[in-house]
């Protein structure tokens, strides 16, 4: 997503997007170790998307600790 598209999202949507991307990034890294990836550039794309989301959250006053705290509160069980 482009930064202007991310800025239109609410805080909660951005936080959900961050955790979805982090989860996908983790799974791709594990998969990279065990087998070859069909699209290895996806790792770079996801890493940059995560950075964009975190940048916008920082602009809105979120710290890394607040983001992780939100993730713990809203973790899927």
Secondary structure as GFF3:
##gff-version 3
##sequence-region A 1 77
A	DSSP	alpha_helix	3	7	.	.	.	ID=ss1
A	DSSP	alpha_helix	11	34	.	.	.	ID=ss2
A	DSSP	alpha_helix	41	59	.	.	.	ID=ss3
A	DSSP	alpha_helix	64	73	.	.	.	ID=ss4
###
